[in-house]
């Protein structure tokens, strides 16, 4: 009898930054609480983005942002993340 190993993957909704609500704080509170360093800000004058490949899915950033600029109201779309320049491993 052969033994088959299986792994379960948890699909977690990845939050996103709502550019219209983001105040581009000098010290972003959401970035400071992100243990995985998934909230990346390339330009100090631009809103940050959430790197889906780094995000643990804890959603702590959502409750921490005082401007409610981080939300979950859209499902994770790997192709959108790729268009934003993020590397996402797609499994088939």
Secondary structure, DSSP 4 states (H G I P E B T S, - for coil): ------------PPPEE-TTT----SS-HHHHH-TT--EE-SSTTS--EE-TTT--S--HHHHH-TT--EE--S---HHHHHHTT-------
